Amino acid sequence: MPRQVRIEYAGAYYHVMARGDRREAIVKDDEDRLTFVRTLGEAAGRAGFRVHAWVLMSNHYHLLLETPEPNLSAGMGWLQNAYTRRINTRHGLCGHVFGGRYKAIVVEPGNCFWALLDYIHLNPVRAGMVERGAGLESAGWSSLRGYLEEPEKSPPWLETTMGMMVSGCKDSASGRRRFLEILEERVDWSAPGKAGREYSPGEGQTKLAVYSTLKRGWFFGSEEFKERLVKMLEKKSSGQKRGKGVEAVAASDHGEWRAGKIIEAGLAVFETTLPELKRKAKSDWRKGLLAELIQSQTTMKLDGISERLGMGDRSSCCRTIHKTRKEMPKRREWVEMRRRIDEISINHA
């Protein structure tokens, strides 16, 4: 069976979904659920993803993501691998948690975005997890609560602005209540299993078949949107020189860019230059501090970090990062330097 088409470009929106291996559970308890949410937040920070919606079910998850940089594969690869390692470590297991590759469908902004927002938030209703009158927010493992809370109380990596905007709701207490009312209007309680499977943009407009498109399609949008995507694929397969669009990954990868900013900030804090830093020992504490910060905040691989800082091979880099993390709690000056580097790298980005 051919692998699903992957289209990556700056500013793309995706519906991403993955099931457990052999459709088994990907979470066993609330601690696992908290681990998944925490890992999703870390992945968003490392890859620069904007998470517009998410829901975590017992044996699968759904995400509505925006990628300011064309790096879906790097970010999603880190998310699933990191979650798998953490869950296996916690439960003393080994092997796969997810059943193969995640599925990613490119989404056209506008009504398709709104339809997917509802589809994701109504997943617990379709699964029979919400009783009529209990409130849609009673199923807690989704981004819905983040939409209903004041912005300062929702996760910093959850982007609710666009979702509120397309719903025609203001980011206020009354606007958030209206957001929930609109979502509740999508539910026919005589057939809750159909909630969100279709979406009606408005009078005289064609219904969007959300469920069937997500199950069988590779994009979700208009014919014009499809034509743009096809042209991107044609350009990718034609062997043209790398430039804008799909082939821009090497030039604008978020991890490389973020790593560069961290190194620049580190050089300023350490009052040194990159050549001078690279001449120092492979396990120098300054290299360890920068490598640890880069690995914590990006999807860059150990080989790339080691090459940028002159740390030898990937195993040497890994040992130095591990040692740095182990020593960090004992070194107050390291903690302060790490904080300063992080702050400078963000403010000067």
Order of alpha helices (4+ residues) and beta strands (2+ residues): beta-alpha-beta-beta-alpha-beta-alpha-alpha-alpha-alpha-alpha-beta-beta-alpha-beta-alpha-alpha-alpha-alpha-alpha-alpha-alpha-alpha
